[in-house]
Amino acid sequence: MANPNGDIKPGGWLQRDIVNLLAMLTYSLEGLCQKLDSDAGVPLETYEANCYTAIINTIIEDCVGNRRGQLRAEHLFYEMSPGGFTHQALLEWMYNYANAIETLTEQLDADVLTDNDYEENVFTEYFTAIITNQDGNSVGNGSSFYIGPGGIDINVFVDGFYNAVKAWQVLCAQLDDDGTVTDTNYEALWYTATILLRVEDTKGNVIGNDRTDINNV
């Protein structure tokens, strides 16, 4: 029976679930970019290079020891695990992930595809908080919610993860429906099969897939 509630929600969550979710999103981002590079209907072959390799700067170890992400040698790097992570590491991941999604959707819009509204539908619609990293760089939309070195409000934090998962599902679904993209299993492979936790926002909306054996991701 499907779980109607969130594993991560404003009323409570486990640190390991946060780490596992970040690992799932990071792994899915890498896999989808690789898939775009090899998709016969997508002209550009630089999605992994531009939207993952050039941006992601965190190693995340999930609860069964899978290590996701990468370290960029030219930058101060961060690591996260169920045993603990710092506010700085979490902020680094949040900023870089939002930056990666913005870069990815902008590149999709600039590529020769049927759709050219990926950034509008995915990034602008769902990344509604301004995230500022420790260097003072900001990414995101809106003027009501802020995440930065000064702290993270718990409701903004949980809603941000809900929006990140929702945006990812919308992106995968739109790629499946894009008439130029050859493959039609982006959502099946890189959302349904890999995002194996559910996030509930402050309005009671739930996104994600039922918890399964994390060894599958």
Protein Blocks (a to p, Z undefined) as FASTA:
>chain_A
ZZfbdfbdfkbccfklmmmmmmmmmmmmmmmmmmmmmmmklmbaclmmmmmmmmgccdcd
dfkopagdjddfkbccddddfkbccfklmmmmmmmmmmmmmmmmmmmmmmccfblclmmm
mmmmmmmcccddfkopacdedjkbccdfkbccfklmmmmmmmmmmmmmmmmmmmmmpmkl
mblclmmmmmmmmmccdcddfkopaeddddddfklZZ
